[in-house]
Every structure is written in structure tokens, then in C-alpha cells.
Amino acid sequence: MKLNEDSHEVSRGGTDIRLTATEFSLLRFLMLNADRVLSKEQILDRVWEYDFGRESNIVEIYISYLRKKIDHGRSPMIHTLRRVGYILRAGTPVEQES
């Protein structure tokens, strides 16, 4: 997985992946914290910077969008730890370009 912050481009396995600005921000945050469990609250604070309240499912919705785009037909990279949060794990190295 490659993420270029300057051009807002993402690719996996040589295939370009088109993301919205919010999806890009979410993926960037997950990649910066790869192999670290992130709670829903941490994600809301860092990606949205807005208090949606505990009842909001905005994180789940955007995690679902990302999974459909980056994991489609490939080994999953985003994993859910029930009642704990989300973790990005990759079988191959995660690269971030700046």
C-alpha cells in the first residue's frame, strides 16, 4: 500500500485507488498508526475533529467504504477488534510517501 500525501494518491499492488478526502484522511491516520489498535473515539477526534456523539456510526460507515476500496479481492488490511477498535495490518509493508 502506498499513500502520497502531496498528490492524495493511493495505490495497492500497483493499482490506483480513488478515495474521497475523508476516506483519504481515515486511511492516512490508520497507516500512521499501523499495527496499533485505534478506538472509535480516537478516530473521530483525529479524522473528523467533531463530536458526533457515542451513538454515531460514521466511523463504521467509512471503515466499510475503505474496506470495499482497498481490500476488494485482496487480503484484508483493516481489522475490527470487537468493542475495542480498528487496526491496520498488512502482509506487505505499508509505505507512506511525502
mmCIF file as gemmi writes it, N, C-alpha and C atoms, coordinates in Angstrom:
data_model
loop_
_atom_site.group_PDB
_atom_site.id
_atom_site.type_symbol
_atom_site.label_atom_id
_atom_site.label_alt_id
_atom_site.label_comp_id
_atom_site.label_asym_id
_atom_site.label_entity_id
_atom_site.label_seq_id
_atom_site.pdbx_PDB_ins_code
_atom_site.Cartn_x
_atom_site.Cartn_y
_atom_site.Cartn_z
_atom_site.occupancy
_atom_site.B_iso_or_equiv
_atom_site.pdbx_formal_charge
_atom_site.auth_seq_id
_atom_site.auth_asym_id
_atom_site.pdbx_PDB_model_num
ATOM 1 N N . MET Axp A 1 ? 0.859 -1.168 0 1 0 ? 1 A 1
ATOM 2 C CA . MET Axp A 1 ? 0 0 0 1 0 ? 1 A 1
ATOM 3 C C . MET Axp A 1 ? 0.901 1.226 0 1 0 ? 1 A 1
ATOM 4 N N . LYS Axp A 2 ? 0.604 2.138 -0.903 1 0 ? 2 A 1
ATOM 5 C CA . LYS Axp A 2 ? 1.337 3.402 -0.973 1 0 ? 2 A 1
ATOM 6 C C . LYS Axp A 2 ? 0.353 4.552 -0.86 1 0 ? 2 A 1
ATOM 7 N N . LEU Axp A 3 ? 0.742 5.562 -0.094 1 0 ? 3 A 1
ATOM 8 C CA . LEU Axp A 3 ? -0.077 6.746 0.092 1 0 ? 3 A 1
ATOM 9 C C . LEU Axp A 3 ? 0.823 7.955 -0.129 1 0 ? 3 A 1
ATOM 10 N N . ASN Axp A 4 ? 0.424 8.817 -1.057 1 0 ? 4 A 1
ATOM 11 C CA . ASN Axp A 4 ? 1.187 10.03 -1.343 1 0 ? 4 A 1
ATOM 12 C C . ASN Axp A 4 ? 0.388 11.218 -0.83 1 0 ? 4 A 1
ATOM 13 N N . GLU Axp A 5 ? 0.895 11.848 0.224 1 0 ? 5 A 1
ATOM 14 C CA . GLU Axp A 5 ? 0.165 12.962 0.836 1 0 ? 5 A 1
ATOM 15 C C . GLU Axp A 5 ? 0.099 14.189 -0.064 1 0 ? 5 A 1
ATOM 16 N N . ASP Axp A 6 ? 1.143 14.421 -0.861 1 0 ? 6 A 1
ATOM 17 C CA . ASP Axp A 6 ? 1.162 15.598 -1.72 1 0 ? 6 A 1
ATOM 18 C C . ASP Axp A 6 ? 0.108 15.54 -2.822 1 0 ? 6 A 1
ATOM 19 N N . SER Axp A 7 ? -0.013 14.378 -3.446 1 0 ? 7 A 1
ATOM 20 C CA . SER Axp A 7 ? -0.955 14.25 -4.563 1 0 ? 7 A 1
ATOM 21 C C . SER Axp A 7 ? -2.279 13.616 -4.165 1 0 ? 7 A 1
ATOM 22 N N . HIS Axp A 8 ? -2.379 13.173 -2.906 1 0 ? 8 A 1
ATOM 23 C CA . HIS Axp A 8 ? -3.566 12.475 -2.405 1 0 ? 8 A 1
ATOM 24 C C . HIS Axp A 8 ? -3.866 11.234 -3.239 1 0 ? 8 A 1
ATOM 25 N N . GLU Axp A 9 ? -2.817 10.525 -3.625 1 0 ? 9 A 1
ATOM 26 C CA . GLU Axp A 9 ? -2.97 9.293 -4.391 1 0 ? 9 A 1
ATOM 27 C C . GLU Axp A 9 ? -2.668 8.091 -3.504 1 0 ? 9 A 1
ATOM 28 N N . VAL Axp A 10 ? -3.431 7.035 -3.742 1 0 ? 10 A 1
ATOM 29 C CA . VAL Axp A 10 ? -3.267 5.79 -3.003 1 0 ? 10 A 1
ATOM 30 C C . VAL Axp A 10 ? -3.216 4.656 -4.018 1 0 ? 10 A 1
ATOM 31 N N . SER Axp A 11 ? -2.326 3.699 -3.77 1 0 ? 11 A 1
ATOM 32 C CA . SER Axp A 11 ? -2.294 2.513 -4.614 1 0 ? 11 A 1
ATOM 33 C C . SER Axp A 11 ? -1.99 1.295 -3.756 1 0 ? 11 A 1
ATOM 34 N N . ARG Axp A 12 ? -2.448 0.173 -4.242 1 0 ? 12 A 1
ATOM 35 C CA . ARG Axp A 12 ? -2.164 -1.099 -3.58 1 0 ? 12 A 1
ATOM 36 C C . ARG Axp A 12 ? -1.886 -2.12 -4.658 1 0 ? 12 A 1
ATOM 37 N N . GLY Axp A 13 ? -0.739 -2.756 -4.555 1 0 ? 13 A 1
ATOM 38 C CA . GLY Axp A 13 ? -0.364 -3.747 -5.551 1 0 ? 13 A 1
ATOM 39 C C . GLY Axp A 13 ? -0.284 -3.177 -6.948 1 0 ? 13 A 1
ATOM 40 N N . GLY Axp A 14 ? 0.091 -1.902 -7.058 1 0 ? 14 A 1
ATOM 41 C CA . GLY Axp A 14 ? 0.217 -1.26 -8.35 1 0 ? 14 A 1
ATOM 42 C C . GLY Axp A 14 ? -1.089 -0.746 -8.934 1 0 ? 14 A 1
ATOM 43 N N . THR Axp A 15 ? -2.189 -0.936 -8.229 1 0 ? 15 A 1
ATOM 44 C CA . THR Axp A 15 ? -3.496 -0.476 -8.685 1 0 ? 15 A 1
ATOM 45 C C . THR Axp A 15 ? -3.873 0.802 -7.951 1 0 ? 15 A 1
ATOM 46 N N . ASP Axp A 16 ? -4.197 1.846 -8.705 1 0 ? 16 A 1
ATOM 47 C CA . ASP Axp A 16 ? -4.623 3.11 -8.106 1 0 ? 16 A 1
ATOM 48 C C . ASP Axp A 16 ? -6.002 2.945 -7.471 1 0 ? 16 A 1
ATOM 49 N N . ILE Axp A 17 ? -6.178 3.591 -6.329 1 0 ? 17 A 1
ATOM 50 C CA . ILE Axp A 17 ? -7.442 3.528 -5.596 1 0 ? 17 A 1
ATOM 51 C C . ILE Axp A 17 ? -7.93 4.957 -5.392 1 0 ? 17 A 1
ATOM 52 N N . ARG Axp A 18 ? -9.134 5.23 -5.853 1 0 ? 18 A 1
ATOM 53 C CA . ARG Axp A 18 ? -9.71 6.567 -5.711 1 0 ? 18 A 1
ATOM 54 C C . ARG Axp A 18 ? -10.444 6.668 -4.386 1 0 ? 18 A 1
ATOM 55 N N . LEU Axp A 19 ? -10.066 7.675 -3.597 1 0 ? 19 A 1
ATOM 56 C CA . LEU Axp A 19 ? -10.684 7.887 -2.295 1 0 ? 19 A 1
ATOM 57 C C . LEU Axp A 19 ? -11.214 9.307 -2.189 1 0 ? 19 A 1
ATOM 58 N N . THR Axp A 20 ? -12.269 9.463 -1.414 1 0 ? 20 A 1
ATOM 59 C CA . THR Axp A 20 ? -12.749 10.805 -1.084 1 0 ? 20 A 1
ATOM 60 C C . THR Axp A 20 ? -11.76 11.422 -0.101 1 0 ? 20 A 1
ATOM 61 N N . ALA Axp A 21 ? -11.895 12.703 0.165 1 0 ? 21 A 1
ATOM 62 C CA . ALA Axp A 21 ? -11 13.378 1.106 1 0 ? 21 A 1
ATOM 63 C C . ALA Axp A 21 ? -11.095 12.759 2.507 1 0 ? 21 A 1
ATOM 64 N N . THR Axp A 22 ? -12.284 12.42 2.936 1 0 ? 22 A 1
ATOM 65 C CA . THR Axp A 22 ? -12.455 11.817 4.261 1 0 ? 22 A 1
ATOM 66 C C . THR Axp A 22 ? -11.878 10.415 4.306 1 0 ? 22 A 1
ATOM 67 N N . GLU Axp A 23 ? -12.111 9.627 3.261 1 0 ? 23 A 1
ATOM 68 C CA . GLU Axp A 23 ? -11.536 8.281 3.198 1 0 ? 23 A 1
ATOM 69 C C . GLU Axp A 23 ? -10.01 8.356 3.228 1 0 ? 23 A 1
ATOM 70 N N . PHE Axp A 24 ? -9.447 9.323 2.5 1 0 ? 24 A 1
ATOM 71 C CA . PHE Axp A 24 ? -8.004 9.504 2.477 1 0 ? 24 A 1
ATOM 72 C C . PHE Axp A 24 ? -7.485 9.844 3.875 1 0 ? 24 A 1
ATOM 73 N N . SER Axp A 25 ? -8.146 10.757 4.556 1 0 ? 25 A 1
ATOM 74 C CA . SER Axp A 25 ? -7.739 11.138 5.917 1 0 ? 25 A 1
ATOM 75 C C . SER Axp A 25 ? -7.806 9.965 6.875 1 0 ? 25 A 1
ATOM 76 N N . LEU Axp A 26 ? -8.851 9.175 6.76 1 0 ? 26 A 1
ATOM 77 C CA . LEU Axp A 26 ? -9.001 7.998 7.613 1 0 ? 26 A 1
ATOM 78 C C . LEU Axp A 26 ? -7.891 6.99 7.331 1 0 ? 26 A 1
ATOM 79 N N . LEU Axp A 27 ? -7.643 6.703 6.066 1 0 ? 27 A 1
ATOM 80 C CA . LEU Axp A 27 ? -6.581 5.759 5.715 1 0 ? 27 A 1
ATOM 81 C C . LEU Axp A 27 ? -5.225 6.276 6.182 1 0 ? 27 A 1
ATOM 82 N N . ARG Axp A 28 ? -4.979 7.551 5.999 1 0 ? 28 A 1
ATOM 83 C CA . ARG Axp A 28 ? -3.717 8.153 6.448 1 0 ? 28 A 1
ATOM 84 C C . ARG Axp A 28 ? -3.53 7.944 7.948 1 0 ? 28 A 1
ATOM 85 N N . PHE Axp A 29 ? -4.57 8.204 8.731 1 0 ? 29 A 1
ATOM 86 C CA . PHE Axp A 29 ? -4.49 8.028 10.178 1 0 ? 29 A 1
ATOM 87 C C . PHE Axp A 29 ? -4.232 6.565 10.536 1 0 ? 29 A 1
ATOM 88 N N . LEU Axp A 30 ? -4.926 5.649 9.859 1 0 ? 30 A 1
ATOM 89 C CA . LEU Axp A 30 ? -4.698 4.221 10.103 1 0 ? 30 A 1
ATOM 90 C C . LEU Axp A 30 ? -3.266 3.831 9.749 1 0 ? 30 A 1
ATOM 91 N N . MET Axp A 31 ? -2.757 4.341 8.626 1 0 ? 31 A 1
ATOM 92 C CA . MET Axp A 31 ? -1.403 3.999 8.201 1 0 ? 31 A 1
ATOM 93 C C . MET Axp A 31 ? -0.351 4.579 9.151 1 0 ? 31 A 1
ATOM 94 N N . LEU Axp A 32 ? -0.569 5.784 9.638 1 0 ? 32 A 1
ATOM 95 C CA . LEU Axp A 32 ? 0.369 6.388 10.587 1 0 ? 32 A 1
ATOM 96 C C . LEU Axp A 32 ? 0.42 5.597 11.892 1 0 ? 32 A 1
ATOM 97 N N . ASN Axp A 33 ? -0.647 4.856 12.154 1 0 ? 33 A 1
ATOM 98 C CA . ASN Axp A 33 ? -0.746 4.07 13.384 1 0 ? 33 A 1
ATOM 99 C C . ASN Axp A 33 ? -0.865 2.578 13.088 1 0 ? 33 A 1
ATOM 100 N N . ALA Axp A 34 ? -0.235 2.128 11.998 1 0 ? 34 A 1
ATOM 101 C CA . ALA Axp A 34 ? -0.297 0.718 11.605 1 0 ? 34 A 1
ATOM 102 C C . ALA Axp A 34 ? 0.123 -0.173 12.766 1 0 ? 34 A 1
ATOM 103 N N . ASP Axp A 35 ? -0.562 -1.286 12.879 1 0 ? 35 A 1
ATOM 104 C CA . ASP Axp A 35 ? -0.314 -2.279 13.928 1 0 ? 35 A 1
ATOM 105 C C . ASP Axp A 35 ? -0.62 -1.757 15.335 1 0 ? 35 A 1
ATOM 106 N N . ARG Axp A 36 ? -1.407 -0.699 15.417 1 0 ? 36 A 1
ATOM 107 C CA . ARG Axp A 36 ? -1.841 -0.157 16.696 1 0 ? 36 A 1
ATOM 108 C C . ARG Axp A 36 ? -3.371 -0.119 16.683 1 0 ? 36 A 1
ATOM 109 N N . VAL Axp A 37 ? -3.98 -0.608 17.744 1 0 ? 37 A 1
ATOM 110 C CA . VAL Axp A 37 ? -5.441 -0.581 17.833 1 0 ? 37 A 1
ATOM 111 C C . VAL Axp A 37 ? -5.897 0.847 18.117 1 0 ? 37 A 1
ATOM 112 N N . LEU Axp A 38 ? -6.83 1.315 17.298 1 0 ? 38 A 1
ATOM 113 C CA . LEU Axp A 38 ? -7.371 2.667 17.441 1 0 ? 38 A 1
ATOM 114 C C . LEU Axp A 38 ? -8.849 2.574 17.793 1 0 ? 38 A 1
ATOM 115 N N . SER Axp A 39 ? -9.239 3.266 18.836 1 0 ? 39 A 1
ATOM 116 C CA . SER Axp A 39 ? -10.645 3.257 19.239 1 0 ? 39 A 1
ATOM 117 C C . SER Axp A 39 ? -11.451 4.159 18.307 1 0 ? 39 A 1
ATOM 118 N N . LYS Axp A 40 ? -12.74 3.952 18.326 1 0 ? 40 A 1
ATOM 119 C CA . LYS Axp A 40 ? -13.659 4.796 17.553 1 0 ? 40 A 1
ATOM 120 C C . LYS Axp A 40 ? -13.488 6.26 17.96 1 0 ? 40 A 1
ATOM 121 N N . GLU Axp A 41 ? -13.328 6.506 19.255 1 0 ? 41 A 1
ATOM 122 C CA . GLU Axp A 41 ? -13.174 7.874 19.758 1 0 ? 41 A 1
ATOM 123 C C . GLU Axp A 41 ? -11.883 8.516 19.243 1 0 ? 41 A 1
ATOM 124 N N . GLN Axp A 42 ? -10.793 7.751 19.223 1 0 ? 42 A 1
ATOM 125 C CA . GLN Axp A 42 ? -9.53 8.279 18.704 1 0 ? 42 A 1
ATOM 126 C C . GLN Axp A 42 ? -9.673 8.66 17.233 1 0 ? 42 A 1
ATOM 127 N N . ILE Axp A 43 ? -10.34 7.804 16.472 1 0 ? 43 A 1
ATOM 128 C CA . ILE Axp A 43 ? -10.526 8.067 15.042 1 0 ? 43 A 1
ATOM 129 C C . ILE Axp A 43 ? -11.393 9.308 14.849 1 0 ? 43 A 1
ATOM 130 N N . LEU Axp A 44 ? -12.486 9.4 15.593 1 0 ? 44 A 1
ATOM 131 C CA . LEU Axp A 44 ? -13.353 10.577 15.483 1 0 ? 44 A 1
ATOM 132 C C . LEU Axp A 44 ? -12.585 11.853 15.8 1 0 ? 44 A 1
ATOM 133 N N . ASP Axp A 45 ? -11.801 11.829 16.86 1 0 ? 45 A 1
ATOM 134 C CA . ASP Axp A 45 ? -11.042 13.018 17.27 1 0 ? 45 A 1
ATOM 135 C C . ASP Axp A 45 ? -10.021 13.445 16.228 1 0 ? 45 A 1
ATOM 136 N N . ARG Axp A 46 ? -9.354 12.492 15.584 1 0 ? 46 A 1
ATOM 137 C CA . ARG Axp A 46 ? -8.257 12.823 14.681 1 0 ? 46 A 1
ATOM 138 C C . ARG Axp A 46 ? -8.688 13.009 13.231 1 0 ? 46 A 1
ATOM 139 N N . VAL Axp A 47 ? -9.712 12.304 12.801 1 0 ? 47 A 1
ATOM 140 C CA . VAL Axp A 47 ? -10.118 12.378 11.392 1 0 ? 47 A 1
ATOM 141 C C . VAL Axp A 47 ? -11.214 13.424 11.2 1 0 ? 47 A 1
ATOM 142 N N . TRP Axp A 48 ? -12.212 13.416 12.068 1 0 ? 48 A 1
ATOM 143 C CA . TRP Axp A 48 ? -13.337 14.336 11.915 1 0 ? 48 A 1
ATOM 144 C C . TRP Axp A 48 ? -13.2 15.591 12.757 1 0 ? 48 A 1
ATOM 145 N N . GLU Axp A 49 ? -12.495 15.509 13.866 1 0 ? 49 A 1
ATOM 146 C CA . GLU Axp A 49 ? -12.331 16.646 14.769 1 0 ? 49 A 1
ATOM 147 C C . GLU Axp A 49 ? -13.684 17.262 15.128 1 0 ? 49 A 1
ATOM 148 N N . TYR Axp A 50 ? -14.647 16.409 15.31 1 0 ? 50 A 1
ATOM 149 C CA . TYR Axp A 50 ? -16.01 16.846 15.613 1 0 ? 50 A 1
ATOM 150 C C . TYR Axp A 50 ? -16.644 15.787 16.505 1 0 ? 50 A 1
ATOM 151 N N . ASP Axp A 51 ? -17.412 16.191 17.476 1 0 ? 51 A 1
ATOM 152 C CA . ASP Axp A 51 ? -18.058 15.251 18.376 1 0 ? 51 A 1
ATOM 153 C C . ASP Axp A 51 ? -19.417 14.852 17.816 1 0 ? 51 A 1
ATOM 154 N N . PHE Axp A 52 ? -19.47 13.666 17.227 1 0 ? 52 A 1
ATOM 155 C CA . PHE Axp A 52 ? -20.721 13.145 16.683 1 0 ? 52 A 1
ATOM 156 C C . PHE Axp A 52 ? -21.559 12.475 17.762 1 0 ? 52 A 1
ATOM 157 N N . GLY Axp A 53 ? -20.966 12.262 18.927 1 0 ? 53 A 1
ATOM 158 C CA . GLY Axp A 53 ? -21.659 11.55 19.994 1 0 ? 53 A 1
ATOM 159 C C . GLY Axp A 53 ? -21.398 10.065 19.89 1 0 ? 53 A 1
ATOM 160 N N . ARG Axp A 54 ? -21.573 9.4 20.979 1 0 ? 54 A 1
ATOM 161 C CA . ARG Axp A 54 ? -21.273 7.961 21.048 1 0 ? 54 A 1
ATOM 162 C C . ARG Axp A 54 ? -22.199 7.121 20.164 1 0 ? 54 A 1
ATOM 163 N N . GLU Axp A 55 ? -23.345 7.622 19.831 1 0 ? 55 A 1
ATOM 164 C CA . GLU Axp A 55 ? -24.309 6.843 19.062 1 0 ? 55 A 1
ATOM 165 C C . GLU Axp A 55 ? -24.036 6.879 17.554 1 0 ? 55 A 1
ATOM 166 N N . SER Axp A 56 ? -23.146 7.741 17.126 1 0 ? 56 A 1
ATOM 167 C CA . SER Axp A 56 ? -22.865 7.87 15.703 1 0 ? 56 A 1
ATOM 168 C C . SER Axp A 56 ? -22.151 6.634 15.169 1 0 ? 56 A 1
ATOM 169 N N . ASN Axp A 57 ? -22.505 6.25 13.955 1 0 ? 57 A 1
ATOM 170 C CA . ASN Axp A 57 ? -21.829 5.122 13.325 1 0 ? 57 A 1
ATOM 171 C C . ASN Axp A 57 ? -20.997 5.578 12.125 1 0 ? 57 A 1
ATOM 172 N N . ILE Axp A 58 ? -20.589 6.846 12.12 1 0 ? 58 A 1
ATOM 173 C CA . ILE Axp A 58 ? -19.833 7.404 10.994 1 0 ? 58 A 1
ATOM 174 C C . ILE Axp A 58 ? -18.511 6.669 10.782 1 0 ? 58 A 1
ATOM 175 N N . VAL Axp A 59 ? -17.84 6.284 11.86 1 0 ? 59 A 1
ATOM 176 C CA . VAL Axp A 59 ? -16.569 5.556 11.728 1 0 ? 59 A 1
ATOM 177 C C . VAL Axp A 59 ? -16.808 4.215 11.049 1 0 ? 59 A 1
ATOM 178 N N . GLU Axp A 60 ? -17.826 3.487 11.496 1 0 ? 60 A 1
ATOM 179 C CA . GLU Axp A 60 ? -18.134 2.185 10.905 1 0 ? 60 A 1
ATOM 180 C C . GLU Axp A 60 ? -18.457 2.32 9.418 1 0 ? 60 A 1
ATOM 181 N N . ILE Axp A 61 ? -19.19 3.367 9.078 1 0 ? 61 A 1
ATOM 182 C CA . ILE Axp A 61 ? -19.56 3.585 7.675 1 0 ? 61 A 1
ATOM 183 C C . ILE Axp A 61 ? -18.315 3.816 6.824 1 0 ? 61 A 1
ATOM 184 N N . TYR Axp A 62 ? -17.411 4.682 7.282 1 0 ? 62 A 1
ATOM 185 C CA . TYR Axp A 62 ? -16.219 4.981 6.492 1 0 ? 62 A 1
ATOM 186 C C . TYR Axp A 62 ? -15.208 3.847 6.491 1 0 ? 62 A 1
ATOM 187 N N . ILE Axp A 63 ? -15.146 3.077 7.558 1 0 ? 63 A 1
ATOM 188 C CA . ILE Axp A 63 ? -14.3 1.874 7.547 1 0 ? 63 A 1
ATOM 189 C C . ILE Axp A 63 ? -14.831 0.918 6.485 1 0 ? 63 A 1
ATOM 190 N N . SER Axp A 64 ? -16.143 0.79 6.403 1 0 ? 64 A 1
ATOM 191 C CA . SER Axp A 64 ? -16.76 -0.062 5.386 1 0 ? 64 A 1
ATOM 192 C C . SER Axp A 64 ? -16.417 0.421 3.976 1 0 ? 64 A 1
ATOM 193 N N . TYR Axp A 65 ? -16.505 1.739 3.743 1 0 ? 65 A 1
ATOM 194 C CA . TYR Axp A 65 ? -16.147 2.298 2.433 1 0 ? 65 A 1
ATOM 195 C C . TYR Axp A 65 ? -14.701 1.959 2.086 1 0 ? 65 A 1
ATOM 196 N N . LEU Axp A 66 ? -13.8 2.155 3.055 1 0 ? 66 A 1
ATOM 197 C CA . LEU Axp A 66 ? -12.384 1.876 2.807 1 0 ? 66 A 1
ATOM 198 C C . LEU Axp A 66 ? -12.152 0.403 2.5 1 0 ? 66 A 1
ATOM 199 N N . ARG Axp A 67 ? -12.776 -0.46 3.269 1 0 ? 67 A 1
ATOM 200 C CA . ARG Axp A 67 ? -12.605 -1.899 3.034 1 0 ? 67 A 1
ATOM 201 C C . ARG Axp A 67 ? -13.025 -2.277 1.618 1 0 ? 67 A 1
ATOM 202 N N . LYS Axp A 68 ? -14.137 -1.719 1.167 1 0 ? 68 A 1
ATOM 203 C CA . LYS Axp A 68 ? -14.609 -2.035 -0.182 1 0 ? 68 A 1
ATOM 204 C C . LYS Axp A 68 ? -13.609 -1.593 -1.239 1 0 ? 68 A 1
ATOM 205 N N . LYS Axp A 69 ? -12.899 -0.515 -0.969 1 0 ? 69 A 1
ATOM 206 C CA . LYS Axp A 69 ? -11.963 0.024 -1.962 1 0 ? 69 A 1
ATOM 207 C C . LYS Axp A 69 ? -10.565 -0.573 -1.867 1 0 ? 69 A 1
ATOM 208 N N . ILE Axp A 70 ? -10.038 -0.745 -0.669 1 0 ? 70 A 1
ATOM 209 C CA . ILE Axp A 70 ? -8.646 -1.202 -0.574 1 0 ? 70 A 1
ATOM 210 C C . ILE Axp A 70 ? -8.51 -2.704 -0.375 1 0 ? 70 A 1
ATOM 211 N N . ASP Axp A 71 ? -9.552 -3.349 0.142 1 0 ? 71 A 1
ATOM 212 C CA . ASP Axp A 71 ? -9.465 -4.785 0.395 1 0 ? 71 A 1
ATOM 213 C C . ASP Axp A 71 ? -10.162 -5.632 -0.667 1 0 ? 71 A 1
ATOM 214 N N . HIS Axp A 72 ? -10.905 -5.019 -1.564 1 0 ? 72 A 1
ATOM 215 C CA . HIS Axp A 72 ? -11.691 -5.751 -2.561 1 0 ? 72 A 1
ATOM 216 C C . HIS Axp A 72 ? -10.801 -6.721 -3.349 1 0 ? 72 A 1
ATOM 217 N N . GLY Axp A 73 ? -11.065 -8.011 -3.22 1 0 ? 73 A 1
ATOM 218 C CA . GLY Axp A 73 ? -10.338 -9.039 -3.958 1 0 ? 73 A 1
ATOM 219 C C . GLY Axp A 73 ? -8.917 -9.273 -3.454 1 0 ? 73 A 1
ATOM 220 N N . ARG Axp A 74 ? -8.597 -8.741 -2.275 1 0 ? 74 A 1
ATOM 221 C CA . ARG Axp A 74 ? -7.25 -8.872 -1.725 1 0 ? 74 A 1
ATOM 222 C C . ARG Axp A 74 ? -7.337 -9.31 -0.267 1 0 ? 74 A 1
ATOM 223 N N . SER Axp A 75 ? -6.189 -9.612 0.298 1 0 ? 75 A 1
ATOM 224 C CA . SER Axp A 75 ? -6.141 -9.922 1.728 1 0 ? 75 A 1
ATOM 225 C C . SER Axp A 75 ? -6.545 -8.685 2.516 1 0 ? 75 A 1
ATOM 226 N N . PRO Axp A 76 ? -7.391 -8.842 3.52 1 0 ? 76 A 1
ATOM 227 C CA . PRO Axp A 76 ? -7.832 -7.682 4.292 1 0 ? 76 A 1
ATOM 228 C C . PRO Axp A 76 ? -6.678 -7.027 5.053 1 0 ? 76 A 1
ATOM 229 N N . MET Axp A 77 ? -6.709 -5.701 5.074 1 0 ? 77 A 1
ATOM 230 C CA . MET Axp A 77 ? -5.719 -4.941 5.819 1 0 ? 77 A 1
ATOM 231 C C . MET Axp A 77 ? -6.332 -4.313 7.065 1 0 ? 77 A 1
ATOM 232 N N . ILE Axp A 78 ? -7.607 -3.964 6.998 1 0 ? 78 A 1
ATOM 233 C CA . ILE Axp A 78 ? -8.289 -3.32 8.127 1 0 ? 78 A 1
ATOM 234 C C . ILE Axp A 78 ? -9.058 -4.384 8.89 1 0 ? 78 A 1
ATOM 235 N N . HIS Axp A 79 ? -8.779 -4.457 10.179 1 0 ? 79 A 1
ATOM 236 C CA . HIS Axp A 79 ? -9.404 -5.473 11.021 1 0 ? 79 A 1
ATOM 237 C C . HIS Axp A 79 ? -10.143 -4.801 12.172 1 0 ? 79 A 1
ATOM 238 N N . THR Axp A 80 ? -11.243 -5.422 12.571 1 0 ? 80 A 1
ATOM 239 C CA . THR Axp A 80 ? -12.044 -4.938 13.684 1 0 ? 80 A 1
ATOM 240 C C . THR Axp A 80 ? -11.778 -5.804 14.901 1 0 ? 80 A 1
ATOM 241 N N . LEU Axp A 81 ? -11.52 -5.161 16.02 1 0 ? 81 A 1
ATOM 242 C CA . LEU Axp A 81 ? -11.451 -5.858 17.305 1 0 ? 81 A 1
ATOM 243 C C . LEU Axp A 81 ? -12.705 -5.437 18.057 1 0 ? 81 A 1
ATOM 244 N N . ARG Axp A 82 ? -13.649 -6.349 18.133 1 0 ? 82 A 1
ATOM 245 C CA . ARG Axp A 82 ? -14.952 -6.025 18.714 1 0 ? 82 A 1
ATOM 246 C C . ARG Axp A 82 ? -14.816 -5.359 20.073 1 0 ? 82 A 1
ATOM 247 N N . ARG Axp A 83 ? -15.558 -4.27 20.221 1 0 ? 83 A 1
ATOM 248 C CA . ARG Axp A 83 ? -15.627 -3.468 21.443 1 0 ? 83 A 1
ATOM 249 C C . ARG Axp A 83 ? -14.303 -2.798 21.81 1 0 ? 83 A 1
ATOM 250 N N . VAL Axp A 84 ? -13.335 -2.836 20.897 1 0 ? 84 A 1
ATOM 251 C CA . VAL Axp A 84 ? -12.044 -2.207 21.169 1 0 ? 84 A 1
ATOM 252 C C . VAL Axp A 84 ? -11.734 -1.145 20.124 1 0 ? 84 A 1
ATOM 253 N N . GLY Axp A 85 ? -11.735 -1.536 18.834 1 0 ? 85 A 1
ATOM 254 C CA . GLY Axp A 85 ? -11.432 -0.574 17.784 1 0 ? 85 A 1
ATOM 255 C C . GLY Axp A 85 ? -11.01 -1.238 16.495 1 0 ? 85 A 1
ATOM 256 N N . TYR Axp A 86 ? -10.145 -0.552 15.765 1 0 ? 86 A 1
ATOM 257 C CA . TYR Axp A 86 ? -9.706 -0.986 14.445 1 0 ? 86 A 1
ATOM 258 C C . TYR Axp A 86 ? -8.185 -0.983 14.387 1 0 ? 86 A 1
ATOM 259 N N . ILE Axp A 87 ? -7.661 -1.865 13.548 1 0 ? 87 A 1
ATOM 260 C CA . ILE Axp A 87 ? -6.221 -1.945 13.362 1 0 ? 87 A 1
ATOM 261 C C . ILE Axp A 87 ? -5.931 -2.199 11.894 1 0 ? 87 A 1
ATOM 262 N N . LEU Axp A 88 ? -4.917 -1.531 11.38 1 0 ? 88 A 1
ATOM 263 C CA . LEU Axp A 88 ? -4.478 -1.761 10.01 1 0 ? 88 A 1
ATOM 264 C C . LEU Axp A 88 ? -3.255 -2.658 10.084 1 0 ? 88 A 1
ATOM 265 N N . ARG Axp A 89 ? -3.378 -3.826 9.475 1 0 ? 89 A 1
ATOM 266 C CA . ARG Axp A 89 ? -2.27 -4.776 9.396 1 0 ? 89 A 1
ATOM 267 C C . ARG Axp A 89 ? -2.102 -5.139 7.937 1 0 ? 89 A 1
ATOM 268 N N . ALA Axp A 90 ? -0.876 -5.257 7.532 1 0 ? 90 A 1
ATOM 269 C CA . ALA Axp A 90 ? -0.604 -5.586 6.139 1 0 ? 90 A 1
ATOM 270 C C . ALA Axp A 90 ? 0.345 -6.776 6.071 1 0 ? 90 A 1
ATOM 271 N N . GLY Axp A 91 ? 0.103 -7.66 5.109 1 0 ? 91 A 1
ATOM 272 C CA . GLY Axp A 91 ? 1.029 -8.758 4.865 1 0 ? 91 A 1
ATOM 273 C C . GLY Axp A 91 ? 2.291 -8.228 4.203 1 0 ? 91 A 1
ATOM 274 N N . THR Axp A 92 ? 2.137 -7.103 3.509 1 0 ? 92 A 1
ATOM 275 C CA . THR Axp A 92 ? 3.275 -6.453 2.876 1 0 ? 92 A 1
ATOM 276 C C . THR Axp A 92 ? 3.493 -5.112 3.56 1 0 ? 92 A 1
ATOM 277 N N . PRO Axp A 93 ? 4.676 -4.557 3.453 1 0 ? 93 A 1
ATOM 278 C CA . PRO Axp A 93 ? 4.943 -3.289 4.137 1 0 ? 93 A 1
ATOM 279 C C . PRO Axp A 93 ? 4.012 -2.167 3.682 1 0 ? 93 A 1
ATOM 280 N N . VAL Axp A 94 ? 3.655 -1.331 4.619 1 0 ? 94 A 1
ATOM 281 C CA . VAL Axp A 94 ? 2.854 -0.145 4.356 1 0 ? 94 A 1
ATOM 282 C C . VAL Axp A 94 ? 3.822 0.995 4.111 1 0 ? 94 A 1
ATOM 283 N N . GLU Axp A 95 ? 3.699 1.667 2.969 1 0 ? 95 A 1
ATOM 284 C CA . GLU Axp A 95 ? 4.607 2.756 2.63 1 0 ? 95 A 1
ATOM 285 C C . GLU Axp A 95 ? 3.831 4.06 2.586 1 0 ? 95 A 1
ATOM 286 N N . GLN Axp A 96 ? 4.464 5.073 3.095 1 0 ? 96 A 1
ATOM 287 C CA . GLN Axp A 96 ? 3.86 6.411 3.03 1 0 ? 96 A 1
ATOM 288 C C . GLN Axp A 96 ? 4.842 7.333 2.345 1 0 ? 96 A 1
ATOM 289 N N . GLU Axp A 97 ? 4.388 7.938 1.26 1 0 ? 97 A 1
ATOM 290 C CA . GLU Axp A 97 ? 5.224 8.879 0.525 1 0 ? 97 A 1
ATOM 291 C C . GLU Axp A 97 ? 4.882 10.292 0.986 1 0 ? 97 A 1
ATOM 292 N N . SER Axp A 98 ? 5.874 11.143 1.019 1 0 ? 98 A 1
ATOM 293 C CA . SER Axp A 98 ? 5.569 12.536 1.384 1 0 ? 98 A 1
ATOM 294 C C . SER Axp A 98 ? 6.076 13.489 0.34 1 0 ? 98 A 1
